[in-house]
Amino acid sequence: MSDKEKVTPVTEDEIDNIRVTIGTDDGDIECKILTIFEMESQDYIALIPLDKDGNENSEGIFYIYRYAEDENGIPSIENVETDEEYMAALKHLDSLESEILLGDE
């Protein structure tokens, strides 16, 4: 990801309060950002859907999308192109999560 200045700077205190609304066939879903990560020169974003009260879902469901920012720092997401790409991103996310957990011990 780029080190350029964001259009809307986010502090450490604000990061947990960012919400992203995604449109699905079943309607709009409000999500919390789990993480943004890079794999093979492509950025990805992992989103956790929230329930109607704004709480994380209890089923452990999350979504992975491609993530990008334009020259002005405006973020955008797009669907992952193939099942193979999705599975590779999921595996990479799992390895990142394992590294974080092992690093905390």
ABEGO torsion letter per residue (X at the ends): XBABBBABBBBAAAAAABBBBBBBAAEBBBBBBABBBBBGGBBBBBBBBBBAAGBBBAAGBBBBBBBBBBAAGBBBBBBBABAAAAAAAAAAAAAAAAAAAAAAX
